[in-house]
Amino acid sequence: MKQAKAPFQFIAASYLICIGHDRPTTLRGLSRSITEVSEASIFCHTFHSLSMHHYTSYSSDFAQWAMAACNEQELAERLGGIDVRQFVSIEDLRSALVHTIESYLRSQPRSSDRPAFEPFFFSETREIALPLDLRASNLAELAEGIRRLSLHSLHFHFVNSRLRLHLRTNDFSHWIAQELDFPELAARIDRVDFYTNTLQGVREGILECIQPWIGQ
Amino acid sequence: MSSQAPVTQSSVPPLNDYARIVGQPEIDELWTLAKSLQNRTVKMVNSTAVGGGVAEILNRAVPLFQEVGLPTQWDVITGGDVFFSVTKAFHNALHGMTYEDRADWFDVFLATNEDNRRRMKFDEDFVVIHDPQPLPLVKARTEKSNHWIWRCHIDLSQPNERVWEFLRPFVERFDISMFSSAAFTHSLGIPQYLVAPTIDPLADKNRELEPEFVSSVLDKFGIDANRPIVSQISRFDRLKDPLGVIQAYKMVKKYRDCQLVLAGGGASDDPEGSVVYAEVLEAAKGDNDIFLLNLPPWSHLEINALQRASTIVVQKSLKEGFGLTVTEALWKKKPVVASAVGGIFRQVFHKITGMLVHSVEGCAYQIRYLLSNPAFAEKLGEAGHDHVKENFLITHTLKNYLLLFWLLERNRQ
């Protein structure tokens, strides 16, 4: 079995939500706040909310608020359609969010200042990442480690990694391509859809990709 | 003056027992986190050892802290009847209810806290003060000595300004605060973290029960197991609106046969309980299908059985910090009809994990709807259970505190 030169270090990642002071009550206010809040805040309401959304219509908090608090279904769909996988920087994601809201408000000016049912509570994510006593030097060990990760830690390695690496990939694919030189497997894993899957489904999808390659 | 709460460590299962519920990876990661905080000491302080959600959480969480290597002491402040009348008035006022200012109340509040402070030591690495009653203990804090956290369990979204402005300076002397909902937070000079309270799935109140035991509890109280049971499990407290529940039940009764169970007890820091119970007794008079059960605080198995036997669980609170009784019902896969207030929003997603209501009429309508649509009711219960499993179990409480402790230490370095 092919051995990596540098092992894959698994991380235990956890998150706390710190509530901010920005709490707009209109779509115009939301757009203004999005331009001003910290990167940790944009992350919280997009990347982080993606791991928590099983019971809401949209994974983006902005889309959910546009739908539930502002009753702006079309805007909610447009915001919900912004795929965080396409972004490797929060600033680019911020621009896309603002552009989407502003272009909608240009076509629906009366929606700009209509009061929402409840404010949007901007928050920030605080990430705590600690190395686990768990490393992998080959694909079998990587698969075993992925089985032993909590869902938040899986999210850290598979979704949030895009921002850390500034690449359109994830930690597992990056390591497989760099250390084991299996670019095809790396690409296949990266295609596992975390938008339409639960994180448990993502885990199973990744393991299914890896399984046939173990032994090579 | 203050007293140490009687936690019985042997009654709490070891952390690894929770792996079969939340999965081994979650438990392994908790141990990793705890390892980075070994031997840090913790003090928890609140105002009652028995009754209410805070005491229940601490009863379960404190032994878990000890087990993962953080020696933890739980102290309960003490005070006379007048003090607890004042704190109850503050509690209602902070929930936006009517408040009649009395000249000496602030003095009583401060003096009782001062008595407690003099008798307590705060040498631990982390001091966690729960709710407003013991807030002035923060005066014991010396500059940068240790870390102080205020854990607010109540709905502060529309507080009486006079009471809140009196308390706010104490809050701002803490390092950080913890709230159950973003809507409860204020513009404070300290960070405010969003942390939900939790239930213990292995506690007597929530663990699986034998059907025979559930039947025996119904028999004991004379409740008919073969007819629908609508229940609200809560302290007899005006904010829980037991009279509103009876009104809703009477509306339902015109269309559907059912029984109503109102079960709860008192808390030692709630002097209003007996008055409210008398009002509820009067409202229920003459209806043999209404069961008022004023249970002692140790009735966890009975409460568990009543929830499991319920066809529908109601929580028609007027205000609610979080509503752990909702969490308990969802965990037991029960369809829940609950007021759209406070922390209930975080638990009940309308038509997905339960039904949200805004009035007595709405409550009655949704009870009727669920009684008529049992398959839909079952789906709500399943989704509610999964939601609790992912977010509101005691292992999350342990994890959130460890994370906050870790952050506080890192930020001071």
Contacts between the chains, C-beta under 8 A, distances in Angstrom:
chain1	res1	chain2	res2	distance
A	12	B	28	8.0
A	12	B	29	4.2
A	12	B	32	5.0
A	12	B	33	6.8
A	14	B	29	7.3
A	14	B	33	7.0
A	14	B	399	6.5
A	14	B	403	5.4
A	16	B	193	5.6
A	16	B	194	7.9
A	16	B	195	7.6
A	16	B	400	6.9
A	16	B	403	5.2
A	16	B	404	6.7
A	16	B	407	6.8
A	17	B	193	6.6
A	17	B	194	4.1
A	18	B	191	5.4
A	18	B	192	6.9
A	18	B	193	5.6
A	18	B	194	7.6
A	19	B	179	7.0
A	19	B	182	4.9
A	19	B	185	4.9
A	19	B	192	4.7
A	19	B	193	7.1
A	19	B	194	5.5
A	21	B	187	5.5
A	54	B	386	7.6
A	54	B	387	7.7
A	54	B	390	7.6
A	55	B	349	4.6
A	55	B	352	5.2
A	55	B	353	6.1
A	55	B	383	6.9
A	55	B	387	5.9
A	56	B	349	6.8
A	118	B	183	7.3
A	119	B	183	8.0
A	121	B	182	3.7
A	121	B	183	7.0
A	121	B	185	7.7
A	123	B	182	6.5
A	123	B	194	6.6
A	126	B	403	7.8
A	126	B	407	6.1
A	128	B	33	7.6
A	128	B	403	5.3
A	128	B	406	5.8
A	128	B	407	6.8
A	130	B	32	5.7
A	130	B	33	6.4
A	130	B	36	6.4
A	132	B	28	7.5
A	132	B	29	7.2
A	132	B	32	5.8
A	133	B	32	7.3
A	148	B	24	7.3
A	148	B	25	5.4
A	148	B	28	6.9
A	149	B	25	5.6
A	150	B	23	7.2
A	150	B	25	4.3
A	150	B	26	5.0
A	150	B	28	7.9
A	150	B	29	5.1
A	151	B	25	8.0
A	153	B	25	7.4
A	153	B	29	6.7
